[in-house]
Amino acid sequence: MKKLLVSIFRFFKREHMPKYIVLASTFIAGIIVFLFLSKQDVTGTIVGSVVGFIFSTLMISLIKIITGRFEDSLKVNCDTDSILKVYSEELYKKTLTLNNTNIYFAYNDCFINDGTYKFEVIDHPNNYFQLDDFIQGNFESIFKSHLGSYKENTLTIRLDSFVKDDVNKKITFNLSRSNFYNHLVTNRAIDVMLFNSISLRNMYECGPVLSPLENSKMSNHIGINALVFLNDGNILVPRRKGNSTISKNKVTSSIAIKLNLPDKLKPNDDINTDYVIRDNLFDNLQERLDLDESAIKIAKPNLFFLGFGRNVYEAGKPQFYYVIKLDIDTKTYQSLAIHNNKEKKIDVDKLIYIADYSSFKFDKGLLKFNIYNNKEKIKKVSVKYEMSYLCNIWHYEKYKNK
């Protein structure tokens, strides 16, 4: 009984969307009951006061629920036109063409891999990112902007800087540590209005160019995006759940994750180059694509690092982009997929489309393509997309055309 009461108390103590849904439902039921009692002439004045209190509390809960529907837009402005009014079009405006349809978006491409460069990682596991004093002072109000998102704090791998040596064909990445809560109150809340139209973007990243990584006040953990193709040309396209920290109900890259720490890594151990550039993808193929270890061996994944850049919408968050080709066809993937939907994870996918990449096109702000169901029937879908997904496809088209 004690555990149940503690669980109930914690449920109502937390700032999250289910709490306000329960409160709204309860208050609606309460209003109905008291309205019924008021018709029975039961102490009308008292009943009226109680109804007034319940109604005002109900309105607060409903406002929070409605606001949650627009949470992502309030946290990160993904309107390309307004973003390119802040940042240089010449530097950051990119165009993607698929099936004679075009979309333009903002992206800071830092490196397009032509296969001739070598990579080196210099890791500083004991260096921890510290929030700027202003952000720390407004932590609570910024964090509340993630009301409808599942939140869990973990260590993250921050990209402090990179050095591109064109003479020796080498890129060096300098890494340190941060955590996911730092990400939620910096990159992932860059457009939250704090007071008098002040946001973190117009304080720290007001343009016309992004701050160098070395000077950035953002958490800037490394994001990993990979397009996964089957050998018949179809592509795996996940669609996020409604409680993701960003891109709710939108499609993303086949693998769209943060660069996680290796499972067997000790706290003060360095992360090596092979893990950052390659091995982390293989560690995530199972979890993100509903495949077990034996299925991965059958699929024989072949990976290529397409390049990296910075997400302008999220204030310069670094993203690494890949393409992975599996040596299995659509029917084989369907037979191997285990659909192991684990709960309580950050940015969970609610389903994975098997899509015909050659059918991709843009129309009125949506991505349209053909998908295959388990009965091998073709269906057309129109979906919203994560902005980083466009960057991944942009890199892939550069690679494919070469």
C-alpha positions in Angstrom: 0.0 0.0 0.0 2.8 2.4 0.9 4.5 1.8 -2.5 1.3 2.5 -4.3 0.8 5.7 -2.4 4.4 6.8 -3.1 3.9 6.0 -6.8 0.7 8.0 -6.9 2.4 10.9 -5.2 5.4 10.8 -7.6 3.0 10.7 -10.5 1.3 13.9 -9.5 4.5 15.6 -8.4 6.1 15.3 -11.8 5.6 17.8 -14.6 4.4 15.5 -17.4 1.5 15.2 -19.8 -0.3 12.1 -18.4 -0.7 14.0 -15.1 -2.7 16.8 -16.7 -4.8 14.3 -18.8 -5.8 12.6 -15.5 -6.5 15.9 -13.8 -8.6 17.2 -16.7 -10.6 13.9 -16.8 -11.1 14.0 -13.0 -12.2 17.7 -13.0 -14.6 17.1 -15.9 -16.2 14.3 -13.9 -16.3 16.5 -10.8 -18.1 19.3 -12.6 -20.7 16.9 -13.9 -21.3 15.6 -10.4 -21.6 19.1 -8.8 -23.8 20.4 -11.6 -26.1 17.4 -10.9 -26.1 18.2 -7.1 -26.8 21.9 -7.8 -30.0 20.9 -9.6 -31.0 19.1 -6.4 -30.8 22.4 -4.4 -28.0 21.1 -2.3 -26.3 24.1 -0.7 -26.1 26.0 -4.0 -23.5 28.6 -2.9 -21.0 26.1 -1.7 -21.5 24.0 -4.8 -21.0 27.0 -7.0 -17.7 27.9 -5.3 -16.5 24.3 -5.7 -17.5 24.2 -9.3 -15.7 27.5 -9.9 -12.5 26.2 -8.3 -12.7 22.9 -10.3 -13.4 24.8 -13.6 -10.4 27.1 -13.1 -8.1 24.1 -12.4 -9.5 22.3 -15.3 -8.7 25.2 -17.6 -5.1 25.2 -16.5 -4.8 21.5 -17.2 -6.4 21.8 -20.6 -4.1 24.7 -21.5 -1.1 22.6 -20.6 -2.4 19.7 -22.7 -3.1 21.9 -25.7 0.3 23.6 -25.3 1.9 20.1 -25.4 0.5 19.5 -28.8 2.8 22.4 -30.1 5.7 21.5 -27.8 8.3 20.8 -30.5 7.6 24.0 -32.4 7.9 26.0 -29.2 11.2 24.4 -28.3 13.0 24.4 -31.7 11.9 26.5 -34.6 12.0 24.3 -37.7 10.6 27.0 -40.1 13.3 27.3 -42.6 12.3 30.7 -43.9 12.5 32.3 -40.4 15.8 30.4 -39.6 17.4 31.8 -42.8 16.5 35.3 -41.7 18.7 34.7 -38.7 21.6 32.9 -40.5 23.4 33.4 -43.8 21.5 31.9 -46.7 24.8 31.8 -48.7 26.4 29.6 -46.1 23.6 27.4 -44.9 20.8 27.2 -47.4 20.7 23.7 -49.1 18.4 22.3 -51.7 17.4 18.6 -52.0 15.8 17.3 -55.2 13.9 14.0 -55.4 11.7 12.9 -58.3 11.7 16.5 -59.7 10.4 17.9 -56.4 12.5 20.3 -54.3 12.8 21.2 -50.7 15.2 23.7 -49.2 16.5 23.6 -45.6 19.2 25.0 -43.4 22.4 23.0 -42.8 26.0 23.7 -42.0 27.9 21.0 -43.8 31.4 20.6 -42.4 32.7 17.6 -44.3 31.6 15.5 -47.3 33.5 12.2 -47.3 35.1 11.2 -50.6 36.8 8.2 -49.1 40.3 9.7 -49.1 40.4 11.1 -45.5 41.6 9.4 -42.3 40.1 10.1 -38.9 41.5 10.5 -35.4 39.6 10.8 -32.1 41.2 12.6 -29.1 39.0 11.9 -26.1 38.9 13.8 -22.8 36.6 11.7 -20.6 37.3 13.7 -17.5 36.3 17.0 -19.1 32.6 17.8 -18.4 30.6 20.5 -20.0 29.3 23.2 -17.7 26.1 25.2 -18.3 26.4 28.9 -18.7 25.3 30.8 -15.6 22.3 32.3 -17.3 21.1 28.9 -18.6 21.7 27.3 -15.1 19.7 30.1 -13.5 16.8 29.4 -15.8 17.1 25.6 -15.8 13.7 24.9 -14.2 11.7 27.1 -16.6 13.5 25.8 -19.7 13.2 22.2 -18.5 9.5 22.5 -18.2 9.2 23.1 -21.9 9.7 19.3 -22.3 6.4 18.5 -20.5 5.1 16.0 -23.1 8.5 14.3 -23.6 10.0 11.2 -22.0 13.1 12.3 -20.1 16.0 10.3 -18.8 19.4 11.7 -17.9 22.5 9.9 -19.2 26.1 10.8 -20.0 26.6 12.1 -23.6 29.6 12.5 -25.8 30.3 16.1 -26.7 32.2 17.3 -29.8 34.4 20.2 -28.5 36.1 20.9 -31.8 37.4 19.3 -35.0 40.5 20.0 -37.2 40.3 19.4 -40.9 43.8 18.9 -42.4 43.4 19.0 -46.2 47.1 18.6 -46.8 47.4 15.3 -44.9 43.8 14.3 -45.6 43.0 13.9 -42.0 40.2 15.0 -39.6 40.7 15.1 -35.8 37.8 15.1 -33.5 38.2 16.4 -29.9 35.6 14.9 -27.5 34.5 15.4 -23.9 31.4 14.6 -21.8 28.0 16.2 -21.1 24.6 14.8 -20.2 21.2 14.6 -21.7 19.6 17.1 -19.4 22.2 19.7 -20.5 21.1 18.9 -24.1 17.4 19.4 -23.2 18.0 22.9 -21.8 20.4 24.0 -24.6 20.2 22.6 -28.2 16.8 21.1 -27.7 15.2 24.2 -26.2 17.0 26.9 -28.2 13.8 28.8 -29.1 11.9 28.6 -25.8 10.7 32.1 -24.9 11.9 32.9 -21.4 10.9 36.6 -20.9 10.5 39.7 -23.0 11.0 37.6 -26.2 14.3 36.4 -25.0 15.4 32.9 -26.1 18.7 31.1 -25.9 19.0 31.5 -29.7 18.8 35.3 -29.7 21.2 35.4 -26.7 23.9 32.8 -27.8 23.3 32.0 -31.5 21.9 35.2 -33.0 23.6 34.8 -36.3 24.5 35.4 -39.1 26.9 32.5 -38.5 27.0 29.7 -35.9 29.5 30.1 -33.1 32.5 27.8 -33.6 32.2 24.6 -31.6 35.1 25.8 -29.4 33.0 28.8 -28.2 29.5 27.3 -28.2 27.5 27.4 -25.0 25.4 24.5 -26.2 25.7 20.9 -24.9 26.5 19.8 -28.5 26.5 16.0 -28.1 27.1 14.0 -31.3 24.1 12.8 -33.1 24.2 9.7 -35.3 22.0 9.4 -38.4 22.1 6.5 -40.9 20.0 5.5 -43.9 19.6 1.7 -44.0 18.9 0.1 -47.4 17.9 -3.4 -48.2 19.5 -5.1 -51.2 16.3 -4.7 -53.3 16.6 -0.9 -53.0 14.0 -0.4 -50.3 14.9 1.8 -47.2 13.8 1.4 -43.6 12.0 4.5 -42.3 11.2 4.7 -38.6 8.4 7.0 -37.3 8.8 8.4 -33.8 6.3 8.1 -31.0 4.4 11.0 -29.6 6.5 11.4 -26.5 9.9 11.8 -28.2 11.9 14.8 -27.1 11.7 16.2 -30.7 10.2 15.1 -34.0 7.1 13.7 -32.4 5.2 11.4 -34.9 7.7 12.3 -37.7 9.9 10.1 -39.8 13.6 10.0 -39.2 16.8 8.4 -40.5 16.7 4.6 -40.2 19.0 5.0 -37.2 18.6 8.4 -35.4 20.4 8.4 -32.1 22.9 10.1 -30.0 26.5 8.7 -29.9 26.2 6.4 -26.9 29.0 5.4 -24.6 30.2 1.8 -25.2 28.6 -0.6 -22.8 31.9 -2.0 -21.4 33.6 1.4 -21.2 34.8 2.4 -17.7 34.1 6.0 -16.6 37.7 7.3 -17.2 38.4 5.3 -20.3 38.9 6.9 -23.7 36.7 6.3 -26.7 38.6 5.1 -29.7 38.4 6.2 -33.3 36.9 3.0 -34.6 34.0 3.2 -32.2 33.1 6.8 -33.0 33.4 6.4 -36.8 32.1 2.9 -37.3 31.5 0.5 -34.4 28.7 2.5 -32.6 26.5 1.9 -35.6 26.8 -1.9 -35.4 26.0 -1.7 -31.7 22.7 0.1 -32.5 21.5 -1.9 -35.5 19.8 -4.5 -33.3 17.9 -2.1 -31.1 16.8 0.4 -33.7 15.9 -2.0 -36.5 14.2 -4.8 -34.5 16.9 -7.3 -35.5 18.7 -9.7 -33.2 22.4 -10.7 -33.3 21.9 -13.7 -35.6 19.8 -11.5 -38.0 22.6 -8.9 -38.2 25.1 -11.7 -39.2 22.7 -12.8 -41.9 22.3 -9.2 -43.1 26.1 -8.5 -43.4 25.8 -4.8 -43.0 28.1 -2.6 -45.2 28.7 0.9 -43.8 30.0 4.2 -45.3 30.6 7.4 -43.3 29.0 10.1 -45.5 30.3 13.1 -43.6 29.2 15.4 -40.8 27.8 18.8 -40.1 25.9 21.0 -37.7 22.1 21.2 -37.3 21.3 24.9 -37.7 17.8 24.4 -36.2 19.2 23.0 -33.0 21.8 25.8 -32.7 24.7 23.9 -34.3 24.4 20.5 -32.8 26.9 18.2 -34.5 25.5 15.3 -36.6 27.4 12.4 -38.2 25.8 10.9 -41.3 26.0 7.3 -42.7 24.6 4.9 -45.2 24.3 1.2 -44.4 23.4 -1.5 -46.9 22.0 -4.8 -45.7 22.4 -7.9 -47.8 18.8 -9.0 -47.4 15.6 -8.2 -49.3 12.3 -6.9 -48.0 10.7 -10.3 -47.5 13.7 -11.5 -45.5 13.8 -8.4 -43.3 10.1 -8.9 -42.5 10.8 -12.5 -41.5 13.7 -11.5 -39.3 12.3 -8.5 -37.6 11.4 -9.3 -33.9 9.4 -6.1 -33.1 10.9 -5.8 -29.7 9.3 -2.5 -28.6 11.0 -1.6 -25.3 9.4 1.1 -23.2 11.0 3.9 -21.2 13.7 4.8 -23.8 14.5 8.2 -25.2 13.0 8.9 -28.6 11.4 5.6 -29.3 10.0 4.6 -32.7 6.4 3.5 -32.9 6.9 1.7 -36.3 9.3 1.2 -39.1 8.1 1.6 -42.7 9.7 -0.4 -45.5 9.7 2.2 -48.2 10.6 2.4 -51.9 13.3 5.1 -52.0 12.8 5.7 -55.7 9.2 6.9 -54.9 10.3 9.7 -52.5 9.0 13.1 -53.3 8.1 16.3 -51.5 4.6 17.9 -51.6 3.3 20.8 -49.5 5.8 20.3 -46.7 5.3 16.5 -46.5 7.4 13.6 -47.6 5.5 11.1 -49.7 6.5 7.6 -50.6 5.3 4.0 -51.2 5.6 1.4 -48.4 5.2 -2.3 -48.3 3.2 -4.1 -45.6 3.5 -7.7 -44.4 1.2 -8.9 -47.2 3.5 -7.3 -49.8 0.9 -4.8 -50.8 1.9 -1.2 -51.7 0.5 1.7 -49.8 1.2 5.5 -50.2 1.9 7.6 -47.1 2.4 11.3 -46.5 4.4 12.2 -43.4 6.2 15.0 -41.7 9.9 14.6 -41.3 12.8 15.4 -39.0 15.0 18.2 -40.4 18.2 16.1 -39.8 16.6 13.4 -42.1 16.9 15.9 -45.0 20.6 16.4 -44.2 21.2 12.6 -44.2 19.4 12.2 -47.6 21.4 15.3 -48.9 24.7 13.6 -48.0 23.5 10.3 -49.5 22.6 12.0 -52.8 26.0 13.6 -53.0 27.6 10.1 -52.4 25.3 8.3 -54.8 25.9 10.8 -57.6 29.7 10.3 -57.3 
